[in-house]
Amino acid sequence: DGGITQSPKYLFRKEGQNVTLSCEQNLNHDAMYWYRQDPGQGLRLIYYSQIVNDFQKGDIAEGYSVSREKKESFPLTVTSAQKNPTAFYLCASSSAGGSYNEQFFGPGTRLTVL
Amino acid sequence: GESVGLHLPTLSVQEGDNSIINCAYSNSASDYFIWYKQESGKGPQFIIDIRSNMDKRQGQRVTVLLNKTVKHLSLQIAATQPGDSAVYFCAENLSGGYQKVTFGTGTKLQVIP
């Protein structure tokens, strides 16, 4: 059963703590993405990776970090430097190259900072 | 997930009626457009896409219309069903380099049984 998994579904964190969100895909996609979704707003790109061991900042990368050591995995760390981390986080993947590559989304992780 | 629908424009339709959801996109150079459906607490799901060299594309119960002159995209859902209730948003893709996709804020569709 191919797809993208994110864990956990709900995550609570105290202020000042770092937390890592998991994203795994078995679609053999080269490209992976992290988005943040806030109420009433569109998805905003945090980081993306087009290939293993390479990643680029998106539009709102401050306070976040990522790694891409394996093709299947693209974990996102929300650091204590992120001023407003409470949000719904979505991971996606797609084929790389070409012009029109559909992004497949995971089920999301809702992070709440207490 | 649960709060995605807050503060969004809402379209309420009777079950069985047709729904039309509109989207204005920002970049006249965008060459690929996608409609996504997002149910509460879930990730977005692909519905239908269209390239800029087309003005209409049909799927199963859904049709996407593209008007490049006014940078407008619409999603038509025929015979709307309760399972269609969700937030729908469009996305535009500017090809070249990586997959730079810009997402709209979305419209909440409520189907009245």
HADDOCK unambig.tbl for C-alpha pairs under 7 A between the chains (distance, minus, plus):
assign (segid A and resid 38 and name CA) (segid B and resid 4 and name CA) 6.79 0.50 0.50
assign (segid A and resid 39 and name CA) (segid B and resid 3 and name CA) 5.75 0.50 0.50
assign (segid A and resid 39 and name CA) (segid B and resid 4 and name CA) 4.79 0.50 0.50
assign (segid A and resid 39 and name CA) (segid B and resid 5 and name CA) 6.68 0.50 0.50
assign (segid A and resid 39 and name CA) (segid B and resid 6 and name CA) 5.66 0.50 0.50
assign (segid A and resid 39 and name CA) (segid B and resid 7 and name CA) 6.92 0.50 0.50
assign (segid A and resid 40 and name CA) (segid B and resid 4 and name CA) 6.53 0.50 0.50
assign (segid A and resid 40 and name CA) (segid B and resid 5 and name CA) 6.77 0.50 0.50
assign (segid A and resid 40 and name CA) (segid B and resid 6 and name CA) 5.88 0.50 0.50
assign (segid A and resid 40 and name CA) (segid B and resid 7 and name CA) 5.12 0.50 0.50
assign (segid A and resid 40 and name CA) (segid B and resid 8 and name CA) 5.36 0.50 0.50
assign (segid A and resid 40 and name CA) (segid B and resid 105 and name CA) 6.17 0.50 0.50
assign (segid A and resid 41 and name CA) (segid B and resid 105 and name CA) 4.75 0.50 0.50
assign (segid A and resid 42 and name CA) (segid B and resid 103 and name CA) 5.35 0.50 0.50
assign (segid A and resid 42 and name CA) (segid B and resid 104 and name CA) 5.06 0.50 0.50
assign (segid A and resid 42 and name CA) (segid B and resid 105 and name CA) 3.99 0.50 0.50
assign (segid A and resid 42 and name CA) (segid B and resid 106 and name CA) 6.89 0.50 0.50
assign (segid A and resid 43 and name CA) (segid B and resid 103 and name CA) 5.75 0.50 0.50
assign (segid A and resid 88 and name CA) (segid B and resid 1 and name CA) 6.60 0.50 0.50
assign (segid A and resid 90 and name CA) (segid B and resid 43 and name CA) 6.77 0.50 0.50
assign (segid A and resid 99 and name CA) (segid B and resid 95 and name CA) 5.05 0.50 0.50
assign (segid A and resid 99 and name CA) (segid B and resid 96 and name CA) 6.54 0.50 0.50
assign (segid A and resid 100 and name CA) (segid B and resid 32 and name CA) 6.78 0.50 0.50
assign (segid A and resid 105 and name CA) (segid B and resid 43 and name CA) 5.65 0.50 0.50
assign (segid A and resid 105 and name CA) (segid B and resid 44 and name CA) 6.04 0.50 0.50
assign (segid A and resid 105 and name CA) (segid B and resid 45 and name CA) 6.96 0.50 0.50
assign (segid A and resid 106 and name CA) (segid B and resid 43 and name CA) 5.52 0.50 0.50
assign (segid A and resid 107 and name CA) (segid B and resid 42 and name CA) 4.81 0.50 0.50
assign (segid A and resid 107 and name CA) (segid B and resid 43 and name CA) 4.29 0.50 0.50
assign (segid A and resid 108 and name CA) (segid B and resid 42 and name CA) 6.36 0.50 0.50
assign (segid A and resid 108 and name CA) (segid B and resid 43 and name CA) 5.67 0.50 0.50
